[in-house]
């Protein structure tokens, strides 16, 4: 008997019967048919969605299929709501939360900031918009594999040759092949660090201008370096970073609008948070405060 009660087929039949009974009970309470109206605007919306996906408008048959599918979806949606299938579903709850947040965000993004608003944001968060140091340099690469045991000697001899030639040295014909190139124009220090490593980038910031120096070590090997120009980082004017500041301002407004809406909605409720019994959870009392 116990084995029979554990059969998946029995569970399926019981669930199906429960749904059938629930549906019958709901249907019995209804005195008439509910109306589903597919408006011209909804049909246009379906056609636009199809066109965006397929890069062409739907045919007459395809449009009919879109409408039929819409009606089918609406029927199932209404029936599921009547049966309470939308309750306590974390995915549905999260989606409804997102939709409400989108509404508040749309309202917030309708406003356009003044230059004064943007300048205030730029001054309040200067490091976020800082223009980093840029370096123009050339280098000669020496591979540890090709000069095993004599790398430092080769670097010293080559450095003498390069300094004799000075800025006119043809560094592309010297040293070993380097796939990333031998000359870099106004490259941000952050990009130099990505290509050569932080240690190499930091060393370049210390080198003098206008002469060959080194060797400077990177993850690839040794480099002899000629720094032609270096511009220090600075806080830019608004016109130089207007788009970035505008994006940040809109993001700040969206977050603020969401938080304001949440606080207003929360004030309509009395919230009770039960504390777990001792030993069940090793946590502090939950809080509704934003972190």
Number of C-alpha atoms within 10 A of each C-alpha: 5 6 6 9 10 10 10 10 11 12 12 11 11 12 12 12 12 12 13 12 12 14 15 12 12 13 14 10 8 10 7 8 7 9 6 9 8 13 9 9 9 13 16 12 12 16 19 16 14 17 13 10 9 10 10 11 15 18 10 9 9 13 17 13 13 17 17 13 12 15 15 11 12 14 13 11 14 12 15 14 11 14 15 10 12 14 11 9 9 10 10 13 12 10 11 12 11 11 11 13 18 14 12 19 20 12 12 19 15 9 10 11 12 10 13 9 13 17 15 12 17 25 12 10 11 14 12 12 20 15 17 17 16 20 22 16 20 22 25 28 26 25 16 14 9 10 14 9 10 10 16 15 11 13 21 14 10 17 20 13 13 22 15 13 14 14 16 9 15 12 19 16 10 14 17 13 14 14 6 9 12 16 14 16 12 14 15 19 22 14 13 18 15 11 15 16 16 17 13 20 21 13 13 22 16 8 17 14 14 14 16 26 21 18 19 18 17 18 11 14 15 21 22 22 25 27 21 18 14 20 14 11 13 13 16 15 12 18 10 12 15 17 11 13 21 20 11 17 19 18 15 13 17 20 15 15 20 17 15 13 14 14 11 10 10 12 9 8 8 6 9 6 9 8 12 12 8 8 7 8 9 9 10 8 9 9 8 8 5 5 4
